[in-house]
Amino acid sequence: MKLKNMGTPVANTWCPACPNFLILSSAKKAILELVTEKHAKHNDFVGVTGIGCHGKIYDYINIGGFYGLHGRAIPAATGIVLGNPNLKVIAFAGDGDAYAEGISHFINSARMNPNYALFVHNNKVFALTTGQITPTSEKGYKGKSTPDGNPFPTINPLALALQAGASFVAREYALDIKNLTATMKAAIKHKGFAYVDIIQPCLTFHNFSDYVKDKMYRIKPSKNLESAIKTASTWDYSLNPKAKIPVGIFYKENRPTLGEMFDTKAWHKVKRTSNLKLWDTLRVK
Ligand SMILES: Cc1ncc(C[n+]2csc(CCOP(=O)(O)OP(=O)(O)O)c2C)c(N)n1
């Protein structure tokens, strides 16, 4: 198996030089290396996407999968891995997808710990629909929906995920293929909900690449949750000129996955008669 076998013949319609190309390369490389290292078979990988520029990755990467609805990559990924725990499920979402439409799924995945990796292509904007604000667009951003500037504060999705109980939380930069590939591999290997926010400036509708370029510094995973939350809170996704942006794995812990906590494969075998008995007791005589 070679890197060229990880692609597809589908014509790529991302804008020239979009950092999504580098997320694609890193994901292909991560999967290929995991296959070569015999961590999993090529056929075990499943890609799930939301709707947006990020979602097109589904067409360009040679794995099976599911093209989801906007904001619904997370529940689709959860369902797939509960249905077949042997699969290596990777969900690709946008920041609009995961932090706006899909925010409740994001928080509950962090709480419930289903065993899949979530890669969020975070360009701080709804890109496919040409530039509306998302919860990580900075205050003041002038886009299609906010010509006078975004009046709302940002959310901090890393701090949110950590507070909700996520068992693997990381941030990477799309242009740093080496570290992005390594963190993707670690996320896929992690047992539980492994979330990576990938900074991916949109060169057409929200180009903040000059802002992030000199601000990143690499961290090691924190020893405890409190210090991970503290580190995550140091960048609030604004474009504050004094901010520094930590990248790398913030936090990692082992705890039971959703699939381990419940025998989800046995659910379909539960006899309805037991429910009928329950109805009998509830029925008005
Ligand atoms: C429920 C729903 N709401 C809105 C849309 C329209 N829509 C399609 S793509 C998109 C923007 C996607 O933005 P994001 O998730 O940030 O991904 P990006 O394009 O930036 O990769 C929107 C709003 C939709 N398809 N479905």
The ligand as an ORCA input file, in Angstrom:
! r2SCAN-3c Opt
* xyz 1 1
  C     -28.987     22.166      8.753
  C     -28.232     22.946      7.722
  N     -28.032     24.262      7.936
  C     -27.336     24.982      7.028
  C     -26.849     24.396      5.887
  C     -26.108     25.206      4.870
  N     -24.679     25.016      4.949
  C     -24.068     24.133      4.128
  S     -22.413     24.151      4.315
  C     -22.505     25.353      5.505
  C     -21.259     25.944      6.100
  C     -20.323     24.935      6.635
  O     -19.379     25.571      7.468
  P     -18.398     24.735      8.368
  O     -19.127     23.643      9.055
  O     -17.650     25.666      9.254
  O     -17.460     24.037      7.312
  P     -16.449     24.704      6.234
  O     -17.249     24.966      4.988
  O     -15.907     25.967      6.835
  O     -15.424     23.644      6.051
  C     -23.827     25.712      5.748
  C     -24.261     26.748      6.720
  C     -27.082     23.018      5.712
  N     -26.579     22.351      4.647
  N     -27.772     22.317      6.636
*
